[in-house]
Amino acid sequence: MILDIWLYAAVGFFILTFCAVLRIVPGPTLNDRLIAVNVAATLACAGALALTVAMGSLLVALVAGLTACVVFAATIRISQVRKGEAS
């Protein structure tokens, strides 16, 4: 059995992503939830990068990059629209 450190790193990043996603629901304010979404997206991209190296397929990195762009754009838009509301 070959020890693939990149696969273990990807699994670790995905576990941390799941923990960040769990933080989104009980977040006391909107800012806490938006930060948790950004952290989860960043960790998922890091996991996808490690998975890309482990699998040798660039499709994983492409999908992760496009998803991250959508998530980051959505959080920026939500933070701009809800700026005037009390948290």
Backbone hydrogen bonds, N-H to C=O, Kabsch-Sander energy under -0.5 kcal/mol:
donor,donor_aa,acceptor,acceptor_aa,energy
4,D,2,I,-0.8
5,I,3,L,-0.9
8,Y,4,D,-1.7
9,A,5,I,-2.3
10,A,6,W,-2.2
11,V,7,L,-2.4
12,G,8,Y,-2.3
13,F,9,A,-2.4
14,F,10,A,-2.3
15,I,11,V,-2.1
16,L,12,G,-2.1
17,T,13,F,-2.2
18,F,14,F,-2.1
19,C,15,I,-1.9
20,A,16,L,-2.0
21,V,17,T,-2.3
22,L,18,F,-1.9
23,R,19,C,-0.8
24,I,20,A,-0.6
24,I,21,V,-1.0
25,V,21,V,-0.7
27,G,24,I,-0.7
33,R,29,T,-1.7
34,L,30,L,-2.5
35,I,31,N,-2.2
36,A,32,D,-2.1
37,V,33,R,-2.2
38,N,34,L,-2.2
39,V,35,I,-2.5
40,A,36,A,-2.4
41,A,37,V,-2.4
42,T,38,N,-2.2
43,L,39,V,-2.6
44,A,40,A,-2.3
45,C,41,A,-2.0
46,A,42,T,-2.0
47,G,43,L,-2.4
48,A,44,A,-2.5
49,L,45,C,-2.2
50,A,46,A,-2.2
51,L,47,G,-2.4
52,T,48,A,-2.3
53,V,49,L,-1.9
54,A,50,A,-2.1
55,M,51,L,-2.8
56,G,52,T,-2.6
57,S,52,T,-0.6
60,V,57,S,-0.6
61,A,57,S,-0.5
62,L,58,L,-2.1
63,V,59,L,-2.4
64,A,60,V,-2.3
65,G,61,A,-2.4
66,L,62,L,-2.3
67,T,63,V,-2.4
68,A,64,A,-2.4
69,C,65,G,-2.1
70,V,66,L,-1.9
71,V,67,T,-2.5
72,F,68,A,-2.9
73,A,69,C,-2.2
74,A,70,V,-2.3
75,T,71,V,-2.3
76,I,72,F,-2.1
77,R,73,A,-2.3
78,I,74,A,-2.6
79,S,75,T,-2.2
80,Q,76,I,-1.7
81,V,77,R,-2.4
82,R,78,I,-2.4
83,K,80,Q,-0.8
85,E,82,R,-0.7
